[in-house]
Amino acid sequence: MPSPTTLFIVEGLDRDYRFAREMASCFLDRRVNVICLPAEQNIYMLYKLLAADDFDTDVVEVLRESVPSAAKVLEGISRGSVDEIYLFFDYDPHQNYFPAKEADALASEMLAAFDNETENGKLYISYPMVEALYDFRADQCQAYSNCYVDAGSIAGYKRAAGDGNPNSGCHMGSVQWKGATSSFALRCKCLLGIDDLTFESYRALATPESIFHEERRLLREEGRVFVLSAFPEFLLDYFKPNFFNAMAPLRKLKYDRCPKEARRSKG
């Protein structure tokens, strides 16, 4: 019996594709046949292609028809031969395709349209962009650059996340994935105000939709984005409680130099 086929659709050909392949190599290749497909466009461009056909055409066919490199990767593959589809895109609120409020509305619609991996696909969003994956400090909660990125500084986030960061040039092996995933879990606890973060409370409260709504609130009310990566979010959703407990040993993590607490104390 052939292995199940999973399609990872990522935004770009560079880091997005590499991170997806390294994640598959670490955690999935023995379980499923993973195909990584760069969409070569951002979430808003993809939305326009899908909306032009009233979402009647599935994402596999849309990419086959619109992206030359995708047509080659998808040769002989139809939506019916793919068991699960996951999409990994950047929030990218500084993009030039739509005004900020309209872009937020489109991202919300995309999350609603892509909420099931066995149907249209399931969407995970990196805030503000894919470099958030390595923007963590080992055994600590805060990001390496800063927990928050001001709206006016998002265009420079890629440089800020890698500047002096020892994680930025690393191959994402099991040690790096554990660091990124444990930091992500603790940061979700902070962002969403989860008092007791367990596997059960994470699954109930830390959803792509709840994270997006809080990120949108932060951007609209405070003009900043909270740094979070889509890839650890996928892993903690995909696997069972024993994986969560092994990858997110929260009792061992620190809360050093918390900008959220510093902001409260000033207020």
C-alpha positions, 0 to 999 in steps of 0.5 A: 500500500503506497504511503499517504501523500502530503503537500506542503505549499510554501510561499517562496523558493528560498528559506520557506522551501528549505524549512519545510523540507528540513521539517519533513526530513526530521519528523514526517518522511518515514510516515508520509510522502511529502511534496514541497511546492513553492507557490512563488507568491504571497498569500494575497496574490494566491487569494486573488487567483482563487477568488477569481474562480470563486474558489471552485478550482482547488489550490493544486490546479490553481498553482499548476496553471499559474506557476511554471515550476509547480506544473513540473512538480505536480506532474501526474498529481491531482487533488484526489491523489493528495491526502493532506494539504498544508499552506505556510505563508507570511502575514506580510502586512507591509505588502503593497497589494492591498491596504492594511485593513483589506489585507487583514480581511483577506487573510481572515477569509483565507483562514476560513477557506483553508481550515481543513487539510483533507479538503481545501487545505489548512493554512498556517501563518508566520508573523511577520514572516518566515524568519520568525522560525529561527528568531528564538533564544534557546530555553527562553521565551522571548524572540532573539530580535524582540518579541514585537516588531513595529509596523514601520519596521516589518520591512527590515525584520529579515535583517533584524532577526538574523543580525547576530543570531546564531540560529540564522545560519543553522541547519534545522535539526532536531535540537533547533526544532525543539528550541523553536517549538518550545519557545513557540508554545511559551510565546503562545501562552503569553500572546493568548493569555493561557494560564495553564498551558497543557496539550489540551489547553493549547489545542483548545485555545491556540488555533490559527484563527485565535492567533490571527485575531490577536495579531490583528488586534495588536497591529490595529491597536498598538501598531506592532506584530508579535513574532511567531512561526507557522512551522512549530504551530503545524508540528504541535497541531499534527502530533499527539500529546507525547510530542507536545510534552517532549518538544515543549518542556515549559517548566525548563524555560525562562521568561527573561527580559519580558517586554510585555511585563516591562510595558505593563510596569511602565503603564 
